[in-house]
Amino acid sequence: MSKMPPEHVMDEAEAFDDAEAAVARLVTIYAEGRDLLGEHFERFTGGAKNFEKADARYPAVWIEVAPGRDYVRGGLAYGAVPEAGCYSAVLTNPELFRSYYLEQLQLLLDNHGGPLWVGISRRQIPLTFALETLTADLRQEQVADLSRCFYMPDLAEIDDDIANGIYRQTAGTAKPLSLFSAERVDYSLSRLNHYSGTSPGHFQRFVLFTNYQRYVDEFIEFGTREIESGTTFRAFVEPGNAVHINPRLSEEPSSGERTAKPPQMPAYHLVKDAHMGVTLVNIGVGPSNAKTITDHVAVLRPHCWLMVGHCGG
């Protein structure tokens, strides 16, 4: 077994030779952190004074690949590392990314051997990323106290350096195991909800972008037909998280209502199990919208995205 990760990487490190168990540990750590933040925020809004910031940290994964165990054949685009060394990643929302993490971690084990180490990272979960909606009516002095009582997003951790190939490893640190930091992923998840009018969990692996309303109209018509008489898609989701369930494929009830005012880039989702359906996003007019939405969809690691329309370039 490889040596434990150094203390500056994670606390309470546990070794795993099974991806399912490793992901379960990731889920537990993240859920405990979110619950702790929720409890502290409830105390804060209730008027509690003089309490320390909640120590709610992201989970992390770490693996050491010994010389001779690195993958040198070049046949895999993912799930393998190119050279021996230590690799780590701070991860977020493992329940949302469960299937993706399972696949990636199992491939690492298959290609390089174990163990995978999972523990509590040194990165704090920002309050605004952990709680989807902050609905409490805060007094002015409470708003001013938020940053004193809770950790807020650190903009220094929200960048695309790894994905853009300009990240430089510093001495004493592990090589990156993920294209995006946990904070970068959480930031995009929150922006997807804002821009598209739907929760990130509704996005599917195959994504279409368009700037023509007629394609949106056709997609909505097709989605409605699928729910009424089709047998391919389990649900059709519209902005506002209006979920229309196909009664032939699911016993869950439909829920939500379509928003009266469309968001900036409304998204519609034809849902299949394992997120293997199709998402359509109406990006409207302007290349800046295309850049913005793809920057945020990228953290969901879709299988494919495609721009449709004669201005698709």
C-alpha positions in Angstrom: 0.0 0.0 0.0 1.2 3.5 -0.8 1.9 5.9 2.0 -0.8 8.1 3.4 -1.3 11.6 1.8 0.6 14.3 3.7 -1.4 16.2 6.3 -1.5 19.4 4.3 -3.5 17.5 1.6 -6.3 16.0 3.8 -7.5 15.0 7.2 -9.0 11.6 8.2 -7.7 9.9 5.1 -9.1 6.5 4.3 -7.7 4.0 1.7 -10.0 2.4 -0.8 -9.6 -0.2 -3.5 -13.2 0.0 -4.6 -14.7 3.1 -6.4 -18.1 2.6 -5.0 -16.8 2.8 -1.4 -14.6 5.8 -2.3 -17.5 7.7 -3.7 -19.7 6.8 -0.8 -17.0 8.4 1.5 -16.9 11.5 -0.7 -20.7 11.8 -0.4 -20.6 11.5 3.3 -17.9 14.1 3.8 -19.7 16.6 1.5 -23.1 16.0 3.1 -21.7 16.5 6.6 -20.1 19.8 5.5 -23.3 21.1 4.0 -25.4 20.0 7.0 -23.0 21.8 9.3 -23.2 25.0 7.3 -27.0 24.7 7.3 -27.1 24.4 11.1 -24.7 27.4 11.5 -26.7 29.5 9.1 -29.9 28.7 11.0 -28.3 29.8 14.2 -27.0 32.9 12.5 -30.4 33.9 11.2 -31.9 33.2 14.6 -29.7 35.9 16.1 -26.9 33.8 17.6 -23.8 35.7 18.4 -20.1 35.1 18.8 -19.7 31.7 17.2 -16.7 30.6 15.1 -16.9 29.9 11.4 -18.1 26.4 10.6 -15.3 24.1 9.7 -17.1 22.6 6.6 -14.6 21.4 4.1 -14.7 19.8 0.7 -13.8 16.1 0.3 -10.6 15.3 -1.6 -9.2 12.3 -3.4 -5.5 11.4 -3.7 -3.6 8.7 -5.5 0.1 7.8 -5.8 1.2 6.2 -9.0 4.5 4.4 -8.6 7.1 4.1 -11.4 6.1 1.3 -13.7 2.4 1.7 -12.9 1.9 4.8 -15.1 -0.1 4.5 -18.3 2.2 4.9 -21.3 0.3 3.2 -24.1 -1.6 6.4 -25.0 -4.9 4.6 -25.7 -7.0 6.3 -23.1 -8.3 9.9 -23.3 -9.2 9.8 -19.6 -9.1 7.6 -16.5 -5.3 7.4 -16.6 -2.4 9.6 -15.7 0.6 10.1 -18.0 3.5 9.7 -15.6 4.3 8.4 -12.1 3.7 10.7 -9.2 1.1 11.9 -6.7 -2.2 13.3 -7.9 -5.1 14.9 -6.0 -8.3 16.8 -6.5 -10.7 18.6 -4.2 -14.2 17.6 -5.3 -17.7 18.9 -4.8 -21.3 17.7 -5.0 -20.4 14.0 -5.3 -24.1 13.0 -5.4 -24.6 15.0 -8.5 -21.4 13.7 -10.1 -21.8 10.2 -8.7 -21.7 8.3 -12.0 -18.9 10.4 -13.4 -16.7 10.0 -10.3 -17.5 6.2 -10.2 -16.3 5.8 -13.8 -13.2 7.9 -13.4 -12.0 6.5 -10.0 -12.6 2.9 -11.1 -10.5 3.6 -14.3 -7.7 5.0 -12.1 -7.8 1.8 -10.0 -7.9 -0.4 -13.1 -5.1 1.3 -14.8 -2.7 2.1 -12.0 -3.8 0.0 -9.0 -4.8 1.2 -5.6 -5.3 2.5 -3.2 -7.3 5.7 -3.6 -7.2 7.9 -0.6 -10.3 9.9 0.4 -10.4 12.4 3.2 -11.3 16.0 4.2 -9.5 18.6 2.2 -8.1 21.9 3.4 -10.6 23.9 1.2 -13.6 25.4 3.0 -17.0 25.1 1.4 -18.3 28.7 0.8 -21.7 29.3 2.3 -23.2 30.6 -0.9 -22.2 27.5 -2.8 -23.4 25.0 -0.2 -26.9 26.4 0.3 -28.8 26.7 -2.9 -31.2 29.3 -1.6 -30.6 31.8 1.1 -34.2 32.7 1.8 -33.8 34.3 5.2 -34.6 38.0 5.6 -31.3 39.2 7.0 -31.0 42.5 8.8 -28.4 45.0 7.5 -26.0 44.2 10.4 -26.3 40.4 9.7 -25.4 40.9 6.0 -22.3 42.8 7.1 -21.5 39.9 9.5 -21.8 37.1 6.9 -18.1 37.2 5.9 -17.1 37.1 9.5 -19.2 34.1 10.4 -18.9 32.1 7.2 -16.4 31.4 4.5 -17.2 33.1 1.2 -16.0 32.2 -2.4 -12.3 32.7 -3.0 -11.9 34.1 -6.5 -8.3 33.0 -6.5 -9.6 29.4 -6.7 -12.0 30.1 -9.5 -10.0 29.9 -12.8 -9.5 27.6 -15.8 -5.7 27.3 -15.5 -5.7 23.5 -15.5 -8.2 23.2 -18.4 -6.3 25.8 -20.4 -3.0 24.1 -19.9 -1.3 27.0 -18.1 -1.3 25.5 -14.6 2.1 25.3 -13.0 2.7 22.8 -10.2 4.5 24.2 -7.2 7.0 22.3 -5.0 5.4 20.0 -2.5 2.0 19.8 -4.2 0.4 16.9 -6.1 -0.4 17.0 -9.8 -4.0 17.9 -10.6 -6.5 15.0 -11.0 -9.3 17.3 -12.2 -9.7 20.0 -14.8 -11.6 22.3 -12.4 -11.3 23.2 -8.7 -14.2 22.5 -6.5 -15.0 26.2 -6.2 -14.9 26.6 -10.0 -17.4 23.8 -10.3 -19.7 25.2 -7.6 -19.6 28.6 -9.2 -20.7 27.2 -12.6 -23.4 25.1 -11.0 -24.9 28.2 -9.4 -24.6 30.2 -12.7 -26.2 27.4 -14.7 -29.3 27.6 -12.5 -29.4 31.4 -12.9 -28.8 31.5 -16.7 -30.9 28.5 -17.8 -33.7 28.5 -15.2 -33.2 24.9 -14.4 -31.2 23.0 -11.8 -27.8 21.6 -13.0 -29.0 18.1 -12.1 -31.4 18.2 -15.1 -28.7 18.7 -17.7 -28.1 15.7 -19.9 -24.9 14.3 -21.4 -25.8 15.5 -24.9 -26.2 19.2 -25.3 -27.5 21.3 -28.2 -27.1 25.1 -28.3 -29.2 27.3 -30.6 -30.0 30.9 -31.3 -33.1 30.3 -33.3 -36.5 30.2 -31.5 -38.0 27.8 -34.1 -35.6 25.1 -33.0 -36.7 25.7 -29.4 -40.4 25.5 -30.5 -39.8 22.2 -32.3 -37.9 20.8 -29.2 -40.7 21.7 -26.9 -43.3 20.2 -29.3 -41.2 17.0 -29.5 -40.8 16.8 -25.7 -44.5 17.3 -25.2 -45.3 14.4 -27.6 -42.8 12.2 -25.8 -44.5 12.7 -22.5 -47.9 12.2 -24.0 -47.2 9.1 -26.0 -43.5 8.3 -26.3 -41.4 5.5 -24.7 -37.9 6.9 -25.0 -37.5 9.8 -22.5 -38.5 9.6 -18.8 -39.2 13.3 -18.4 -39.3 16.7 -20.1 -38.0 19.6 -18.0 -38.7 23.3 -18.8 -37.4 26.6 -17.2 -38.6 27.0 -13.7 -37.8 23.3 -13.1 -41.2 22.3 -14.5 -40.8 18.5 -14.6 -43.2 16.6 -16.9 -43.1 12.9 -16.1 -43.7 10.2 -18.7 -46.2 7.9 -17.0 -45.1 4.9 -19.1 -41.6 5.1 -17.8 -41.8 6.5 -14.2 -44.3 6.5 -11.3 -42.9 9.8 -10.0 -45.4 12.7 -10.1 -44.8 15.7 -12.3 -43.8 18.8 -10.4 -43.1 22.6 -10.7 -44.4 25.2 -13.1 -42.8 26.8 -16.1 -41.5 30.2 -15.3 -43.6 33.1 -16.6 -40.6 35.2 -17.6 -37.8 33.3 -19.5 -34.3 33.4 -18.1 -31.4 34.7 -20.1 -30.6 31.4 -21.8 -33.5 29.0 -21.2 -32.7 25.3 -21.1 -35.0 22.3 -21.9 -34.2 18.7 -21.1 -35.3 15.4 -22.5 -34.3 13.2 -19.6 -33.1 9.6 -19.7 -31.6 7.5 -17.0 -27.9 8.2 -16.2 -28.4 11.6 -17.8 -28.1 10.0 -21.3 -30.8 12.3 -22.8 -30.6 15.6 -24.6 -30.5 19.2 -23.4 -31.3 22.2 -25.6 -30.1 25.7 -24.5 -31.4 28.8 -26.3 -28.3 31.1 -26.1 -30.0 34.0 -27.8 -27.9 36.6 -29.6 -24.2 37.3 -29.2 -21.0 35.3 -28.9 -20.6 36.3 -25.3 -23.6 34.1 -24.4 -22.1 31.1 -26.2 -18.8 31.6 -24.3 -20.5 32.1 -21.0 -22.8 29.0 -21.2 -20.1 26.6 -22.5 -17.8 27.7 -19.7 -20.4 26.7 -17.2 -21.7 23.5 -18.9 -18.1 22.3 -19.2 -18.0 21.4 -15.5 -20.8 18.9 -16.0 -18.4 16.9 -18.3 -21.0 16.3 -21.1 -20.2 13.7 -23.7 -21.0 16.0 -26.6 -22.2 19.5 -27.4 -23.3 21.0 -30.7 -24.4 24.3 -32.0 -27.4 24.1 -34.4 -28.4 26.7 -36.9 -26.9 28.2 -40.0 -24.9 30.6 -37.8 -23.6 27.6 -35.8 -20.0 28.6 -36.3 
